[in-house]
Structure formats: structure tokens, C-alpha cells
Amino acid sequence: MPEAAAPPLAEGRRALAGMGLMVGACLAFAVMGALFRAAMQDGLPVPLVPFARGLFTTLVMLPWLLRRGPQALATRRPGAHLGRFAAGSCSFLLTMLALLWLPLADAVAILHAKPLWALPLAFLLLGERIGWDRAIAAAIGFAGVLVIASPDLAAGGPDLPASGLAAALAGGAAGAMVLVAVKTLSTTEPPARVVAWYAIGSVLLWAPVSAFVWQTPTPRALVLLVAGSLCAMAGDFMASWAARRAPVGLLAPIEYVQIPAAALIGLLAFAETPGWGLFWGTLVLLAATLYLAQRSQGTG
């Protein structure tokens, strides 16, 4: 045959389920970002956010950890967990700084150059074969990012702080490494173990930093931290489950879903009015995602 055979129907359904889980993860992370941003705007020091996320996740998982005992964290791949933790910590901190220093829609749009990093990383580190169709879909998705972001960037580009732009770009690259690391771990590690290792590592890393800059959260900030941490945990689990069902090259472009979600949240929660670019950009993103869904079923 001149072309590779289409994947079996069961494999196509599995990939489609992974894509659906990734959409859910993206929406959870979009809400998480808005909640954490509001907490930081309430005066909460930035290091307290990753510390609170790790602490709340650990507390929620504590019954499972106690029930399973040491076996729950037993792994033959501590180095892979450490790599995922390092990438995740950098990505999360940079994302928080970008959300704090930039308008919500601009920050999320720039952060989501991530698939452009994820595709070559998946090829180099995982050996995934990235077909032209997926590469083109990712490029089309990024074009949608530009359509959404360009009205605001064109109007206020010089006013956007360089520190915020640098944090967003670096956060996107680190986020791509997280996706690759999660995919690597998914071959042997259950999602609960991946999430637990990251949560415990976050507590150990950020506890001393948070103690140094400690500021007692207001009741409002505390509620925002708890809600954001729950959204983060839900997103982590769904992203891990998605990585077990579909390749990185297929999941990466779906993260563009966060952009219109963040723009809508920015409008409703922060009075940041999006332009018509949001509408047209969302159509482009939807077209790319539907194409990927069709290809995952082997019907295109």
C-alpha cells in the first residue's frame, strides 16, 4: 500500500477518548489559572501558590497514600519523576508570573506556543512519528492563537512588559517538556503515582521558600487557592489519563482550547474585553481539533 493502514477502530476510539480527556484538562487548567491569578492579585506571594497546590493535592491524596502504604510511591523510575517535577515546577512558576504580569488572554495565548515545542520534542525524545497532517494542524492551531492574540498585542504590544513576555514564552517551552515527561512516565506509572510524586515534591521545594516570604492569606485568597488547587489536581489526572491513550503529537494542539476559555474568563472575571479575533481564532482552533479527531478515527 502507498500509505500506512488506518489504525484499528479500538485504537481510534482510545485516541479520541484521550483527546476528550485533554479538553477537560485544558478547561480545568484555564479555570485554575484565573483562580490563582485572582489570589495573587489579592496580595498573595507567588511562591505560596505552587506550595498550596502541592499541599492541597497531597492532603486530598493522603487517604489513598495511607491505604496503599509505601507501595503507592514505589517506582523504578525516580529520575523520570524528577525530570517531570523539574519541568513542571518551572512551567508552573513561569505560568503564574505570566498570568500576573500580562492580561489573561495574552498570557494564555503566548504560553500556548507550547505545541510548537512539543511536536519536535516528541520526535527527538520519544521517537514519535509526527505526520505532516498533525504538524500542519498544530501550525493552523497556532495561527488561531495569533488571530486571537494579535488585536491586543497590536494595540498594546509596546506596553506589555518584557518580563511577562519572556515568562510566557519560557513557560510554554517548559510546559512542552511536562507533556513529554508525562507521556514517558505513562508507559509504566499510574496517573495517581505521577500526581503524588509531583505534589510531594512541590511541598518539599516550596515550603522553605514560602516560609521565607510568608503572608497569611485572606479568607478570599484561601478559598481561591483551594479551588484552584482542586482544578489543578483534576487537570493533572485528566492529562495523565489522556497521555496513556494518545501520543503527544495528537494531544499538543488540543491545548489551544485553553485560549478561548481564558478569554471568556478574562471577560467575565476581570473585565478584559476580547476583540473579534477571539471569534475567528476559535473557529480556526475548532477546525484544527475536529480534523485531528477525524484522523484519530482513521476516517480522514
N, C-alpha and C positions, 0 to 999 in steps of 0.2 A: 504494500500500500504506500502511496506517496506521502501520506500523513499518518501520524500516530493514531491508533484506535481510540475512540472515545472511552472515558472511564466507565466502569460498571455503574449501574443505576444506584446501587447501595453507596458506592463511594461518592457519587454526585450528591446524594441526599445528605451524606455525612458532611461534605464540604459546605453545603447550603446551611445546615444546622450550625456549623462553625461560624459562618457569616452572620447568621441571625444573632448568635451569642455575642459576636463582636459589635454589632449595632447596639445591643443592650449595654455592653461595657462602655461604649463611647458616650451614650446618653448619661450613664451613671457618672462618668468622669466629667462630663460637661457640668452637671449639677454640683459635683464635688468642687470643681474649680470656682464656681460662683460662691458657694458657701464659705470656702476657705478665704477667698478674696474679701468677702464681707467681714470675716473675723479679723483679718489683718488690717482692714480699714478702720476697724473698731479699736485699733491700737495694740493688737496682739503682736509680739515679736515674731518674726518669720520662723526662727528655729523651733518655736513651740508647735508649729503646725505639723511638721513631719514627726515630731516626738508624740504629739497627741494622736496622730493617725496610727502610729505603731502601737501605742499603749492601748487604745481602744480596740484595735484589731486583736491584740494579744488577749485582752480580757474577754472578748466575745468567744475566742477560740479556746479559752482556758478549760472549759468542761471537756472538750474533745481531747486536749493535750493530757489532762489528768486521767481520763478514761483509757487512753491508749498507752500512756506511760512513755518512757524513753523511745520506744519503737516508733512513735509518731514522728520524731525528728531524725530517726536513723537514716543515714544516706551514705552511699559510696561516692558521692559527687560533691564534696564540700567546696571544691574550687569553683564548680559551676554555680553553686548557690552564692558564693562570694562575688563572682562576676555579675550575677543578676542583681545582687544587693548594691554593688558599687554603681552600676549603670542606673538602677532605679533611684538611688539616693541623689545622684547628680541630676537626673531628669526631673525628679520631683522638686528639688530646691530651685532649679533654674526655671521650671514652670511657675512656681509660686512667685518668684521675682518678676517674671514677665507679666503675670496677671496683675501684680501690684503696680508695676511701672507703666503699663500700657493699657489702653482701652480694651475691654474684654474681647470684642470681636477681632481687633487687630492682633492681640496676643495669640489667640487660638489659631487664627489663620496662619501666622508666621510659624508657630510651633508645628503646624501640620504640613511643613515641608518634609516631615518625618518619612512618608513613604518613598520619597526620592532617595533617602538614605537607606531605608530598609531593603529595597529591592537589590541594590548591589551588595549589601552586607549579607543578605540571604544567599546570594550566588557565591560570594567569596568564602563565607564561614560555614554555611550549611550545605553547599553544593546543590542548592535547588536550581532547577532549570526554569528560568524566567522567560516565558514565551513572549513574542512580540505583542500579542493581544493584551497581556496583563501590563506590560511596560507602557503600551500606548494608553491603556485605561488609567494607569497611575498618572501619566502626563496630562491626560484630559482632566482628571480629578484635580490636579494642581492648577490647571488653567481655571477651573472653577474657584479655587482658592483665591487666585489673583483677581477674578471678577468680583468676588465678594469683598476683598480687602482693598482693592485699588481706589475706590471712591474716597475712603477715609485716608488712605495713605497719600493719595494725590493732594488732598485738601490740607493735610497736616503733617506731611512727611518730615519737613524740617523741624517740626515741634516734637516729634516722637524722640524720646531720649535714646541716645546710642546705647546706653547700658541696657535698656529694655529690649531693644532690637537684638543686641548680642546675646542676652539671656534666652530670648525666644529661639534664635537660630541654634544655639548650642543645646538648648533643651530638646529641640527636635531631633538632633543627631543622637543625643543620649537616649531619647525615647525609642529610637530605632534599635539601638543596642539592647534595650529592655525586651523588645518584641522578639529579637533573635535569641536572646538568652532564655526567655520563657519557652520558645519553641524547642530549643536544645534540651532543656530540662524535661519537657513534656514527654519525651520518649521513655523515661524511667521513673519520673517523680509525679505523684498525685498532686492535683492543684492545692489541696489543703496544706501539704508539706511545703510547697513553694511559697504560699502566702505566709505560713507560720514562720519560716526562716527569715523572710523579709521583715515581718513585723517585729520579731525579737531583735534582729539586727538594728532596726530603726530605733528601738528603745535604748539599746546599748550605746549607739553612736550619738543620739541627740539628747539623751538625758543630761550629761555633763554640760553640754552647750546650753541647753535650756535653763539649767540651774544658774549658769553664769549671767544670763540675760533675763531671769525670771520676772514675770509680771503677772499678778493674779488676774485671770480672765474675768471679764464682766459676765453676768448671767447670760446676756445675749451672745457674747463671743463663745461661751461654753456650749450653748445649745448649737451654735453654728459648727463648732469643732466636732461635736458628737455626730451631728447629722452628716457633715462632710466625710467623717471617718467611716461611717456606715456605707455611704455611697462609694467611697474608695475601696472598701472591702468587697462590696458587691461587684464593682468593676474588675478588681483583681481576679476574683473567682471566674467571672464570665470570660475574661481574656485568657485565663489559663485553660478553661474548657474549650474555648474556640481554637487555641493553638494545638490542642490534641486532635482536632478534627479537620483542620485545613492548613495549607502551607502559608508561610509568612507572606510570600508574594501575592497571595489571594486576599489575605486579611488586611495588609497595609493600606490599600486605597480606601477601605471602608471607614477608616478613622476620619475621613473627611466629613462624616456625618456630624462630628462634634461642632463643626463651624457654624452651620445654620442654627444648631441648638444653642450654641453660646451666644450668637447674635440675638436670638429671641429672648434668652435670659437677660442679656445686657439691656434690651429694650424694656422688659418688664420690671427688672430689679434695680437697674442702675440708670434708667432714662437715657441710654445711649441709642440714639435713633439710627437704624441701619438705612442704607440707600437702596435704590433699585437693584444694585449689584447683588444684593442678597438673593433676590428672587431668581435672577438669571443664573447666578452661580450655583444655586441649589438645583436648578434644572440640569445643569451640566453634571453636577455630582450624582444626581439621581440616575442620569443616563449611564454614567460610567459604572455605577453599582449594579444596575439592572443587567448591564452587559456581562459583568463578572458573574452574576448569579446564573445567567443563561449558560455561560461557558462551563461553570462548575457542574452543571447537569449534563454536559456533553450534547446540548441541543443546538449550539451555535458554532 
